[in-house]
Amino acid sequence: MRIAVVVNCLKIGGMERVAVNLADAFYNDGHSTELIYLKNRKKEVNPRNKDLPVHLFNLKKAVLSTGIGLIWFFICKLLNVVFKKTFPLFFAYAESYFFKKKLSQLEKKNGLPFDLVIFRGQGTFEHLWNLHDPRYVYVCESVQTKYRYGKLSRLIFSKLFTNRKVVCVSDGAYESFLDLITTHSITPEKHLMISNPNDFQQIELESYTQKQLHHNPYILGLGRLVPNKNFSLLIEAYNYAVNHYNIKQDLLIVGGGKDLDVIQKKIIDLNLTERIYLKGQQSNPFPWYKQAELFVLSSKSEGLGMVLIEALACKTKIVSTDCKGGVRQIMNGNLTPFLAQETPESLGEKIYLALNTEWDESFDSTIRKTLNNFDAKTIINKYIHEFSV
């Protein structure tokens, strides 16, 4: 099959890495695959396959290069003042025109049309919601908020999902999608759950380094520094574990984002500047997992929880909040006791429990079974089975 994977941008982030993983997985399976991104931001993640074509469709620039497009841009800005969070939805009328044009040009250049076009993330297909094509598949990466657009939610969600092919990346995300379409009386053409793919052999290769990343044993938190990832809770839980259980490991936080100042203040307020280290964004996160004694996810919600899968692939212990979304697809069997409530006390206790629990062969069996569900070949086969033409 000829397949295009479309994502908003290629910054360092979970959704972006998953989009690249999906393109790589199709390519490795022998499909003619191309990766398309829509925003001209710094390209920080790339396919592992150097021969996999990557294209920038700079839609905003294309729109603003025309006089009518520039006028429409300012009209959309004004509309966004009245109808919050709707700028991309109004601006999509112009962006969609140029996406369709650029996609057609790419297909003409290649000599063949794409059989399947997969849009990763709601932030991606918000820009193109008014395009309809039987080849298009829309992947919801996160738990749905039913009234995300306020009083316009029914109308907007209907425009986004009616008569669409929709994939959700976890059982939890799928359940929230079912709730959403029931609440707003929406009828997608098709909707199902297909998880995110992982190349576990490649993760293992990329996890090894001779360099010692930190001078002390450490616990790891990794992700975008945004409110939903709840790193403040992780810091409070770590502080609880230090004070109540006298744990000796440092805490390392890898990632960047708008919550950086909040997190730095929390560390200072708790007098943990000698125990917690902010390591910034890392293009290759896998050695950080590999050298950690424990990985902790403290999120309020997760579409799936890819960081947990990646940590397990690096043979690192994990603890997670029992948040909305897909974490229970990962934290099952022998891993269930390491699910915490979203409180510093509960998460701190699970951190101590995990650090002091020996992972024997029964854990290895659970982990192998869990990881097999997210293997790239397994995921690709599901896409081909469901959407082959």
C-alpha positions as CSV (number, residue, x, y, z in Angstrom):
1,M,0.0,0.0,0.0
2,R,0.9,3.6,-0.4
3,I,0.6,5.4,2.9
4,A,0.9,9.0,4.1
5,V,1.2,9.8,7.9
6,V,0.3,13.4,8.7
7,V,1.1,15.2,11.9
8,N,0.9,18.8,13.0
9,C,4.7,19.2,13.6
10,L,7.8,17.2,14.5
11,K,8.9,18.8,17.8
12,I,10.0,16.5,20.6
13,G,6.8,15.1,22.1
14,G,5.0,11.8,22.6
15,M,2.4,12.2,19.7
16,E,5.2,13.3,17.3
17,R,7.4,10.4,18.1
18,V,4.4,8.0,17.7
19,A,3.7,9.5,14.3
20,V,7.2,8.9,13.2
21,N,7.1,5.4,14.7
22,L,4.0,4.6,12.7
23,A,5.6,5.8,9.5
24,D,8.7,3.8,10.2
25,A,6.6,0.7,11.0
26,F,4.7,0.9,7.7
27,Y,8.0,1.5,5.8
28,N,9.7,-1.5,7.5
29,D,6.7,-3.7,6.6
30,G,7.4,-3.0,2.9
31,H,4.8,-0.3,2.3
32,S,5.6,2.9,0.3
33,T,5.3,5.4,3.1
34,E,5.8,9.2,3.4
35,L,5.6,11.5,6.4
36,I,3.9,14.9,6.2
37,Y,4.0,17.7,8.8
38,L,2.0,20.9,8.7
39,K,3.9,23.5,10.8
40,N,7.3,25.0,10.0
41,R,8.7,24.5,13.5
42,K,12.1,23.1,14.3
43,K,12.2,19.4,13.2
44,E,13.4,17.6,16.3
45,V,12.2,14.0,15.6
46,N,13.0,12.1,12.4
47,P,12.2,8.7,11.0
48,R,14.8,6.0,11.8
49,N,14.8,5.0,8.2
50,K,16.8,7.7,6.4
51,D,15.1,6.8,3.0
52,L,11.6,7.5,4.3
53,P,10.5,10.8,2.6
54,V,9.5,13.7,4.9
55,H,7.6,16.7,3.6
56,L,6.7,20.0,5.1
57,F,3.3,21.3,3.9
58,N,3.6,24.8,5.3
59,L,-0.1,25.6,5.2
60,K,-0.1,28.8,7.2
61,K,2.6,30.3,4.9
62,A,0.7,29.2,1.8
63,V,-2.5,30.8,3.1
64,L,-0.9,34.1,4.1
65,S,0.9,34.4,0.8
66,T,-2.4,35.3,-0.8
67,G,-4.3,38.5,-0.2
68,I,-7.6,36.8,0.5
69,G,-5.8,34.4,2.8
70,L,-4.3,37.2,4.9
71,I,-7.8,38.8,5.2
72,W,-9.2,35.5,6.3
73,F,-6.5,35.1,8.9
74,F,-7.5,38.3,10.6
75,I,-11.2,37.4,10.4
76,C,-10.5,34.1,12.1
77,K,-8.6,35.9,14.8
78,L,-11.6,38.1,15.5
79,L,-13.9,35.1,15.5
80,N,-11.7,33.4,18.0
81,V,-12.2,36.3,20.4
82,V,-16.0,35.5,20.3
83,F,-15.8,31.7,20.0
84,K,-12.9,30.5,22.1
85,K,-10.5,27.8,20.8
86,T,-12.0,28.0,17.3
87,F,-9.3,29.8,15.4
88,P,-7.9,26.6,13.8
89,L,-11.4,25.4,12.9
90,F,-12.3,28.6,11.0
91,F,-8.8,28.9,9.5
92,A,-9.1,25.3,8.3
93,Y,-11.3,26.4,5.4
94,A,-8.2,28.0,3.9
95,E,-5.6,25.5,5.1
96,S,-7.6,22.6,3.7
97,Y,-7.6,24.0,0.2
98,F,-3.8,24.1,0.3
99,F,-3.4,20.7,1.9
100,K,-5.5,19.1,-0.8
101,K,-3.5,21.0,-3.5
102,K,-0.1,20.0,-2.0
103,L,-1.2,16.4,-1.5
104,S,-2.4,16.2,-5.1
105,Q,1.0,17.7,-6.3
106,L,2.9,15.1,-4.3
107,E,0.8,12.2,-5.7
108,K,1.3,13.5,-9.2
109,K,5.1,13.7,-8.6
110,N,5.1,10.2,-7.3
111,G,2.9,8.9,-10.1
112,L,0.4,7.2,-7.9
113,P,-2.2,8.3,-5.3
114,F,-2.0,7.3,-1.6
115,D,-4.2,4.4,-0.6
116,L,-4.3,5.5,3.0
117,V,-3.8,8.9,4.7
118,I,-3.5,8.7,8.5
119,F,-3.9,12.0,10.5
120,R,-2.3,11.7,14.0
121,G,-3.9,13.8,16.8
122,Q,-6.9,16.1,17.1
123,G,-4.7,19.1,16.8
124,T,-3.8,17.9,13.3
125,F,-7.2,17.2,11.9
126,E,-8.7,20.4,13.4
127,H,-6.7,22.1,10.7
128,L,-8.3,20.0,7.9
129,W,-11.7,19.0,9.3
130,N,-13.7,20.1,6.3
131,L,-11.9,17.7,3.9
132,H,-13.7,14.4,3.2
133,D,-12.0,11.5,1.5
134,P,-12.6,7.7,2.0
135,R,-8.8,7.2,2.3
136,Y,-8.6,9.4,5.5
137,V,-8.2,7.9,9.0
138,Y,-8.3,10.2,12.0
139,V,-6.3,9.0,15.1
140,C,-7.4,10.3,18.5
141,E,-4.4,10.3,20.8
142,S,-6.0,11.4,24.0
143,V,-9.0,11.1,26.3
144,Q,-11.9,13.2,24.9
145,T,-13.3,16.2,26.8
146,K,-17.0,16.3,25.8
147,Y,-17.4,20.0,26.2
148,R,-14.0,21.1,25.0
149,Y,-15.5,23.9,22.8
150,G,-18.2,25.1,25.2
151,K,-21.6,25.7,23.8
152,L,-20.3,24.9,20.3
153,S,-19.1,21.4,21.3
154,R,-21.9,19.5,19.6
155,L,-21.5,21.4,16.3
156,I,-17.7,21.2,16.2
157,F,-17.4,17.6,17.3
158,S,-20.1,16.7,14.7
159,K,-18.0,18.4,12.0
160,L,-14.8,16.6,13.2
161,F,-16.2,13.1,13.5
162,T,-19.4,12.6,11.5
163,N,-18.9,10.0,8.7
164,R,-15.1,9.7,9.6
165,K,-13.0,6.7,10.1
166,V,-11.7,7.1,13.7
167,V,-9.0,5.2,15.6
168,C,-8.5,5.6,19.3
169,V,-5.1,4.5,20.8
170,S,-6.3,2.8,24.0
171,D,-9.4,1.3,25.5
172,G,-9.7,4.3,27.8
173,A,-9.5,6.8,24.9
174,Y,-12.0,4.7,23.0
175,E,-14.5,4.7,25.9
176,S,-14.3,8.4,26.2
177,F,-14.9,8.7,22.4
178,L,-18.0,6.5,22.7
179,D,-19.2,8.7,25.5
180,L,-18.6,11.8,23.3
181,I,-20.4,10.6,20.2
182,T,-23.3,9.3,22.3
183,T,-23.6,12.6,24.1
184,H,-23.6,14.6,20.9
185,S,-25.4,12.1,18.7
186,I,-22.5,11.8,16.2
187,T,-22.3,8.9,13.7
188,P,-18.7,8.2,12.5
189,E,-18.4,5.9,9.5
190,K,-16.1,3.6,11.5
191,H,-14.5,3.7,15.0
192,L,-12.2,1.3,16.7
193,M,-9.2,0.9,19.0
194,I,-5.7,0.4,17.6
195,S,-2.8,1.1,19.9
196,N,0.5,2.8,19.1
197,P,3.4,0.9,17.5
198,N,6.9,0.4,19.0
199,D,10.1,-1.0,17.5
200,F,11.4,-2.7,20.6
201,Q,14.7,-3.9,19.0
202,Q,15.5,-0.3,18.0
203,I,14.6,1.0,21.5
204,E,17.0,-1.5,23.0
205,L,19.7,-0.5,20.7
206,E,19.2,3.2,21.3
207,S,19.0,2.7,25.1
208,Y,22.7,1.8,25.5
209,T,25.4,4.3,26.1
210,Q,28.7,4.1,27.9
211,K,28.2,7.5,29.4
212,Q,26.9,7.8,32.9
213,L,24.0,10.2,32.7
214,H,23.9,11.1,36.4
215,H,26.3,10.9,39.3
216,N,23.7,9.2,41.7
217,P,21.1,6.5,41.3
218,Y,17.9,8.2,40.2
219,I,14.1,8.0,39.6
220,L,13.0,9.4,36.3
221,G,10.0,11.6,35.2
222,L,9.9,12.3,31.5
223,G,7.4,14.2,29.3
224,R,6.2,17.7,28.4
225,L,6.2,20.1,31.3
226,V,2.5,21.0,31.1
227,P,-0.3,20.9,33.7
228,N,-1.7,17.6,32.5
229,K,1.6,15.7,33.1
230,N,1.3,16.9,36.7
231,F,5.0,17.0,37.5
232,S,4.1,19.1,40.6
233,L,2.5,15.9,42.0
234,L,5.6,13.9,41.2
235,I,7.7,16.3,43.1
236,E,5.4,16.3,46.1
237,A,5.3,12.5,46.0
238,Y,9.1,12.3,45.8
239,N,9.3,14.7,48.8
240,Y,6.9,12.4,50.7
241,A,9.0,9.3,49.9
242,V,12.2,11.1,51.0
243,N,10.7,12.3,54.3
244,H,8.8,9.1,55.2
245,Y,10.9,6.3,53.7
246,N,14.3,8.0,53.5
247,I,14.8,7.0,49.8
248,K,18.3,7.8,48.6
249,Q,17.7,8.1,44.8
250,D,17.7,11.5,43.2
251,L,14.8,12.6,41.0
252,L,15.5,13.6,37.3
253,I,12.9,15.3,35.2
254,V,13.5,15.2,31.4
255,G,11.4,17.5,29.2
256,G,10.5,21.1,28.5
257,G,7.4,23.2,28.5
258,K,5.4,26.0,29.9
259,D,5.2,24.6,33.4
260,L,9.0,25.0,33.9
261,D,8.7,28.0,36.2
262,V,6.0,26.3,38.3
263,I,8.2,23.2,38.7
264,Q,11.3,25.1,39.6
265,K,9.4,27.1,42.3
266,K,8.0,23.8,43.7
267,I,11.5,22.4,44.0
268,I,12.8,25.5,45.7
269,D,9.8,25.7,48.1
270,L,10.4,22.1,49.2
271,N,14.1,22.6,49.6
272,L,14.9,19.9,47.1
273,T,17.4,21.7,44.8
274,E,20.1,19.2,45.9
275,R,17.9,16.2,45.1
276,I,15.9,17.1,42.0
277,Y,17.5,17.8,38.6
278,L,15.9,19.3,35.5
279,K,17.6,17.8,32.4
280,G,15.6,19.6,29.7
281,Q,14.5,18.0,26.4
282,Q,16.5,15.0,25.2
283,S,16.3,13.8,21.6
284,N,17.0,10.3,22.6
285,P,15.1,9.5,25.9
286,F,15.9,5.8,26.0
287,P,19.3,5.9,27.8
288,W,17.6,7.9,30.5
289,Y,15.0,5.2,31.0
290,K,17.7,2.5,30.9
291,Q,19.8,4.0,33.6
292,A,16.9,4.9,35.9
293,E,16.0,2.7,38.9
294,L,12.4,3.6,38.5
295,F,10.2,5.5,36.0
296,V,7.2,7.4,37.4
297,L,4.2,8.7,35.4
298,S,2.2,11.3,37.3
299,S,-0.3,12.4,34.7
300,K,-3.9,13.5,35.1
301,S,-4.9,11.6,31.9
302,E,-3.1,9.7,29.2
303,G,-4.4,8.6,25.8
304,L,-2.2,5.5,26.2
305,G,0.9,6.1,28.2
306,M,3.7,5.4,25.7
307,V,6.3,6.4,28.2
308,L,5.4,3.4,30.4
309,I,5.8,1.1,27.4
310,E,9.2,2.7,26.6
311,A,10.4,2.3,30.1
312,L,9.3,-1.4,30.2
313,A,11.1,-1.9,26.9
314,C,14.3,-0.5,28.6
315,K,13.7,-3.0,31.5
316,T,13.0,-0.3,34.0
317,K,10.5,-0.5,36.8
318,I,7.4,1.7,36.5
319,V,4.8,3.4,38.7
320,S,1.8,5.3,37.4
321,T,-1.1,7.3,38.6
322,D,-4.4,5.4,37.9
323,C,-5.5,8.2,35.6
324,K,-8.1,8.4,32.9
325,G,-7.1,6.8,29.6
326,G,-5.0,3.9,28.6
327,V,-2.6,3.2,31.5
328,R,-4.5,0.2,32.7
329,Q,-3.8,-1.5,29.4
330,I,-0.2,-1.4,30.5
331,M,-0.4,-1.5,34.3
332,N,-2.1,-4.9,34.5
333,G,-1.3,-8.3,36.0
334,N,1.7,-8.1,38.3
335,L,2.0,-4.3,37.5
336,T,-1.4,-3.4,39.0
337,P,0.0,-2.9,42.6
338,F,2.1,0.0,41.2
339,L,-0.9,2.1,40.3
340,A,-1.4,5.1,42.6
341,Q,-4.1,7.5,43.4
342,E,-3.4,11.1,42.4
343,T,-2.2,12.1,45.8
344,P,1.4,12.7,47.0
345,E,1.0,10.1,49.8
346,S,-0.3,7.3,47.5
347,L,2.2,8.0,44.7
348,G,5.1,8.3,47.3
349,E,4.1,5.0,48.8
350,K,4.1,3.3,45.4
351,I,7.5,4.8,44.6
352,Y,8.9,3.2,47.8
353,L,7.1,-0.1,47.1
354,A,8.5,-0.3,43.5
355,L,12.1,0.5,44.6
356,N,11.9,-2.3,47.2
357,T,10.2,-5.0,45.1
358,E,12.3,-7.5,43.3
359,W,11.0,-8.1,39.7
360,D,11.2,-11.8,39.2
361,E,10.3,-14.1,36.3
362,S,6.6,-13.6,36.9
363,F,7.1,-9.9,36.2
364,D,9.1,-10.7,33.1
365,S,6.3,-12.8,31.8
366,T,3.7,-10.1,32.4
367,I,5.9,-7.5,30.7
368,R,6.6,-9.6,27.6
369,K,2.8,-10.2,27.2
370,T,2.1,-6.5,27.6
371,L,4.8,-5.4,25.2
372,N,3.6,-7.8,22.5
373,N,0.3,-5.9,22.3
374,F,2.2,-2.8,21.2
375,D,4.7,-4.4,18.8
376,A,4.9,-2.5,15.5
377,K,4.1,-5.5,13.4
378,T,1.0,-6.3,15.4
379,I,-0.3,-2.7,15.1
380,I,0.5,-2.4,11.3
381,N,-1.4,-5.6,10.6
382,K,-4.5,-4.2,12.3
383,Y,-4.3,-1.0,10.2
384,I,-3.9,-3.0,7.0
385,H,-6.8,-5.4,8.0
386,E,-9.2,-2.6,8.8
387,F,-8.4,0.0,6.1
388,S,-6.9,-1.8,3.1
389,V,-8.7,-0.9,-0.1
